[in-house]
Amino acid sequence: LEMLARKLNETTLTFPMKTSGEGNVFGSVTKEMILKALREHKLVSKERVDIAVDHPLKSIGEHEVSVTLKKGITAKIKVIVQPQP
């Protein structure tokens, strides 16, 4: 788990989102989307992972998200929300 936490600390997930001309984001990045991306990148499998996002991410930019693994081990991942090309 410690090795997984170190790997997660180095992880950056990017989510392209539709935006308006003024830069407002249509939609948001949710806990479920982050978990799905972690599984798709084969960083976590079926084990219990708690992703600490108080509210869906609705702003362009870089966000730091806490991921708690079993036995209270915590890692921080970077989540980037960027305008869709």
Stockholm file with secondary structure:
# STOCKHOLM 1.0

chainA/1-85         LEMLARKLNETTLTFPMKTSGEGNVFGSVTKEMILKALREHKLVSKERVDIAVDHPLKSIGEHEVSVTLKKGITAKIKVIVQPQP
#=GR chainA/1-85 SS CHHHHHHHHTCEEEEEECBCTTCCBSSCBCHHHHHHHHHHTTSCCSSCCEEECSSCBCSSEEEEEEEECGGGCEEEEEEEEEECC
#=GC SS_cons        CHHHHHHHHTCEEEEEECBCTTCCBSSCBCHHHHHHHHHHTTSCCSSCCEEECSSCBCSSEEEEEEEECGGGCEEEEEEEEEECC
//
